[in-house]
Amino acid sequence: MDKIIQLQRKIAPELTQIIEARYNLLRYIQHAQPVGRRAVATMLDMGERIVRAQVDWLKAAGLVEFSQLGMSVTAEGQAMLADLAEYIRLLHDLVGLEAELAARLNLRQVIIIPGDSEADSTVRRELGRAAAGVLSQHLGDNMVVAVSGGSTMAKVAEAINFSVPTTAVVPARGGLGEVVEYQANTIAAVLAGKLGGRYRLLHIPDGVSEETLEAILTGDANLRTVAEVIKKANILVYGIGEAVEMAQRRGMTTETVAEIERRGAVGEALGQYCALPGEIVYVTSSIGLRLDDLAGIGTVIAVAGGSAKAKAILAVAGTGGQDVLVTDEAAAKAIRLLINTNYI
């Protein structure tokens, strides 16, 4: 396959461009179906005439079908997407990049999705699907799964298409008070519902004082039980954020945000702020998991994409304890560039 791709690049570079364009179009239709051509043109920033021509070709090939509600991908189109995904990965040399980053970041596995999740919402959905796939490989009976909050994590829960009814799902940390759909409690409940399992919620905000936490735990037996279940998690699926953005989302004071910056923090995960090459420089108090708990968890899956998060991913990965990183092409290439230029 590699040799064929090299030949195509040399003798017919326009062929690989056409294949990639049709793959992206087919992938978007799959995620948005049923969807109209105008909506596709708007979301992909393409002219309607171009979309119409490409869609007509896909229809003639039996890969998409039309209804009164819009376009949908056929069963043959679904199979073609799976085959094309591997072709695109080879075309972009993502297989080699995965192995390179896994070795350099000391991870068991790196999975790279083609594209940039900052620019294309479809790529963010693919991140969720890939992370859900990793979860399905590691999830067994009577396991506890801990999940963090965030928009990407919401896509992970949305992508679950299998069931393990004996699973217990818990939030990894207290909530940030953000959009309800992106809170860890909500994601835990959705994920448990998709798996057919049960969930326990953590009704306490992230970032309260240690004294307040102690008082709450002392007076609430249910909360203590949930905290104990979280600590026994077999699998953790969590997101990585940029330090300053996460501090602001937590409603920290301007002075605290400035202090976090002064300490060199570029990444945040599980309430801990990390500087390169992997030093924890600031911690928010909360019930739940921290980065230094990861060594005791069977499988740790980090999910984050976008070139702007490259430093954040590097900093958090540098703290150790992660097993699998699911990211996108934009972030992966930015990470490699940072490493190769001795940024850390």
TABEL-V920098 format. One record per residue. RES is the residue in one letter. OMEGA is omega as a letter, one per 20 degrees, with the letter a starting at -180 (NA if undefined). NEAR is the number of other C-alpha atoms within 10 Angstrom. D_CENTER is the distance of its C-alpha to the mean C-alpha in whole Angstrom. Layout:
RES OMEGA NEAR D_CENTER
RES OMEGA NEAR D_CENTER
//
This chain:
M r 10 28
D a 11 28
K r 8 32
I r 9 31
I r 16 29
Q r 13 31
L r 12 34
Q a 15 32
R a 15 31
K a 9 35
I a 9 37
A a 12 34
P r 13 32
E r 12 32
L r 12 31
T r 16 27
Q r 12 27
I r 12 28
I a 14 26
E r 17 23
A a 13 23
R r 19 24
Y a 19 21
N r 21 19
L a 18 21
L r 22 21
R r 22 17
Y r 21 18
I r 23 21
Q a 20 19
H a 15 16
A a 16 19
Q i 14 22
P a 16 24
V r 19 24
G a 17 27
R a 17 28
R r 15 28
A r 14 25
V a 20 23
A a 17 26
T a 12 24
M a 13 21
L r 17 21
D r 10 24
M r 12 26
G a 13 30
E r 15 31
R r 12 33
I r 11 31
V a 20 29
R a 15 32
A a 11 33
Q a 17 30
V r 21 29
D r 15 33
W a 14 32
L r 18 29
K r 18 32
A r 11 34
A r 12 32
G a 14 32
L r 21 28
V r 22 28
E a 18 30
F r 14 31
S r 10 32
Q a 8 33
L a 10 30
G a 15 28
M r 21 27
S r 22 25
V r 26 24
T r 16 27
A r 12 26
E r 12 27
G r 21 25
Q r 16 22
A r 12 24
M r 15 24
L r 20 20
A r 12 20
D a 11 22
L a 18 21
A r 17 18
E r 13 19
Y a 19 22
I r 19 19
R r 17 18
L r 15 21
L a 20 22
H a 13 20
D a 14 21
L r 22 17
V r 15 18
G a 12 20
L r 19 18
E a 19 16
A a 15 19
E a 14 20
L r 20 17
A a 18 17
A a 13 20
R r 10 20
L r 20 17
N r 17 19
L r 17 16
R a 14 17
Q r 19 14
V r 24 12
I a 24 10
I r 24 10
I r 24 10
P r 22 13
G a 22 13
D a 20 12
S r 24 9
E a 17 12
A a 12 15
D a 14 13
S r 16 12
T r 22 12
V r 24 10
R r 27 7
R r 22 8
E r 25 8
L r 28 5
G a 26 5
R a 21 9
A r 21 8
A r 29 6
A r 23 9
G r 16 12
V r 19 11
L a 20 12
S a 16 15
Q a 9 16
H a 12 17
L r 17 17
G a 14 21
D r 10 24
N r 13 24
M r 17 21
V r 22 19
V r 28 16
A a 27 15
V r 30 11
S r 29 11
G r 29 11
G a 21 9
S r 16 9
T r 24 5
M r 30 6
A r 23 9
K r 20 7
V r 27 7
A a 24 10
E a 17 12
A a 20 11
I r 22 13
N r 12 16
F a 12 18
S r 16 20
V a 17 21
P a 16 24
T a 16 24
T r 21 21
A a 25 21
V a 30 18
V r 32 18
P a 31 16
A a 28 15
R r 30 17
G a 26 19
G r 23 18
L a 21 18
G a 15 20
E r 13 18
V a 11 17
V a 14 18
E a 14 15
Y r 20 13
Q a 23 15
A r 29 14
N a 26 17
T a 21 16
I r 27 13
A a 28 15
A r 21 18
V a 20 16
L r 29 14
A r 25 18
G r 17 19
K a 18 18
L a 21 18
G a 16 22
G a 17 22
R r 18 23
Y r 21 21
R a 20 22
L a 20 22
L a 22 22
H r 13 24
I a 17 24
P r 16 23
D r 20 21
G r 20 23
V a 14 27
S r 11 30
E r 13 30
E r 9 34
T r 12 32
L a 17 30
E a 11 33
A a 10 35
I a 14 32
L r 15 31
T a 11 35
G a 10 36
D a 10 33
A r 11 33
N r 13 30
L r 19 28
R r 16 29
T r 12 29
V r 20 25
A r 22 25
E r 13 26
V a 18 24
I a 26 21
K a 20 22
K a 17 23
A r 24 19
N a 19 19
I r 21 15
L r 25 13
V a 24 9
Y r 25 8
G r 22 6
I a 24 9
G r 25 11
E a 20 14
A a 27 17
V r 20 19
E a 13 17
M r 19 16
A r 22 20
Q r 13 21
R r 12 19
R r 18 20
G r 13 23
M r 14 25
T r 11 28
T a 11 29
E a 9 30
T r 15 28
V r 18 25
A r 14 28
E r 14 28
I r 21 24
E a 17 25
R r 10 28
R r 15 27
G a 18 24
A r 26 21
V a 25 18
G r 28 15
E r 27 14
A r 25 13
L r 23 15
G r 24 17
Q a 20 18
Y a 31 19
C r 32 19
A r 26 21
L j 21 21
P r 16 22
G a 21 20
E r 17 22
I a 22 22
V r 16 24
Y a 19 23
V r 16 23
T a 17 22
S r 20 24
S r 21 23
I r 26 23
G a 22 20
L r 24 18
R a 18 18
L a 20 17
D r 12 21
D a 11 20
L a 20 18
A a 13 21
G a 13 22
I a 17 19
G a 15 19
T a 23 15
V a 23 13
I r 22 9
A a 24 7
V r 24 3
A a 24 4
G a 29 7
G a 22 10
S a 21 13
A a 15 14
K a 24 12
A a 25 13
K a 27 16
A a 28 14
I r 32 12
L a 23 15
A a 26 17
V r 28 14
A a 26 14
G r 19 18
T r 18 19
G r 16 18
G r 21 17
Q r 24 14
D a 21 14
V r 22 11
L r 29 9
V a 24 6
T r 33 6
D a 26 9
E a 25 12
A r 22 13
A a 25 12
A a 28 13
K r 18 16
A r 17 16
I r 22 16
R r 17 19
L r 13 21
L r 15 21
I a 16 22
N r 10 24
T r 8 26
N r 8 26
Y a 11 24
I NA 13 24
//
